[in-house]
Amino acid sequence: MQSLRYLYRIGNGPSSSHTMGPMAAARRFLLEVPDADDYKVVLYGSLAKTGMGHMTDYAVEKVFEGHLCKIIFDCDTETDVHPNTMDIIAYSGGKEIAKKRFYSVGGGEVCAEGEGYAEHESVYPHSSFSEISEYCREREMRLWEYVEECEGSEIWDYLGEVWSVMCDAIKRGISEEGILHGGLGLKRKARYLYRQKHIDESEETKTNRLICAYAYAVSEENAAGGLIVTAPTCGACGVLPAVLKFLQGKRHFSDVDVLHALATASVIGNLIKTNASISGAECGCQAEIGTACAMAAAAAAELYELDLDQIEYSAEMSIEHHLGLTCDPIGGLVQIPCIERNAIAAMRALNAVNLADFLADSRKISFDMIVDTMYETGKDLRVMYRETSEGGLAKIYKE
């Protein structure tokens, strides 16, 4: 598995696969072929069908600023390797001088044709939860200690930056008002949720309201193109910070505790990224929001100092009960149903932890098994339900 630096990416929304990934591909190509007369970028699959809603063209144009660049949305050509496919072509004197195909594989990660997905050196010696769990049990280690052993002590500085960006996104999100860009006329709701207090509000209602407010805050910032952290993607970036912010405020966990929880969550996210997918275009929203929920559940379980079995069960349940979740963003925008799903998943993560606290010793399904199941389920989803905006809510919704 790769470093968590490639899971937790700091960047601007609204989509890790549709903005951050194409931007990374464009930067790489421009470095390789900097002196062409002009360039052409052809977007295929999900990048073409929802690219305008995800601001893919704007992101690519930003990289090629100062250069002539034509962007084409090819919604007809089928892509059999990955649904997030793009070609970048360079011309000189009217003749093609270079061409490279890229795949945006989720979480802001890209790879060129023929390279495979692993662009970065692996820093973890294990690639399954069962292997990691056995290793940690033998050495009486917690998952965050395993991360430190593999990544080195300097990883805490990076995770400190990650947590800072997450907190800043929450702070901005709960103070902003107005309509989100994109044409749906969707109002920001985080500020309203955060301030809507009632004298007779129950503890359960307050918990749900605050968690939802934090999740909405980060998700709305992402939809507005603000600075966020992929956890594991832009579209699912509100779940993990919402759970961590709420628990820190309620239980007074230290920032060090939170960083340990972020490290624990990264193991879950990295395993899914390595053995399945975190891309909505490849496996539906179960790969994005399901993974985010599993990461948040594992993080919360770490904060409560639950054991390895309980952490595994928390994460497994979170994936299991998102199986088959479609990705059908209305208008190709990361707004409906994406923002609301972040809030629901954040609440579900805490429910998973509470159940795992009691029932972990009776579970039948392993985390590795559910990851394999999620990947197979995602591949079986019809293309219209994998971030193409051609099915589900995106098809039925009418203003």
Salt bridges, closest charged atoms under 4 A:
GLU32 OE2 - ARG28 NE 3.49
GLU32 OE1 - LYS100 NZ 2.99
ASP87 OD1 - ARG101 NE 2.75
GLU109 OE1 - ARG9 NH2 2.17
GLU109 OE2 - HIS120 NE2 3.22
GLU109 OE1 - LYS273 NZ 3.65
GLU115 OE2 - ARG28 NH2 2.25
GLU119 OE1 - ARG28 NH1 3.34
GLU138 OE1 - ARG139 NH1 3.20
GLU151 OE1 - ARG5 NH1 3.67
GLU177 OE2 - ARG191 NH1 3.08
GLU201 OE2 - ARG209 NE 2.68
GLU221 OE1 - ARG172 NE 2.73
GLU221 OE2 - ARG188 NH1 3.17
GLU282 OE1 - HIS82 NE2 3.44
GLU282 OE2 - LYS379 NZ 3.07
GLU302 OE1 - ARG142 NE 3.07
ASP309 OD1 - ARG137 NH2 2.75
ASP309 OD1 - ARG363 NH2 3.22
GLU312 OE1 - ARG363 NH2 2.74
ASP328 OD1 - ARG341 NH2 3.81
GLU387 OE2 - HIS18 ND1 3.48
GLU387 OE2 - HIS54 NE2 3.54
GLU390 OE2 - LYS49 NZ 3.43
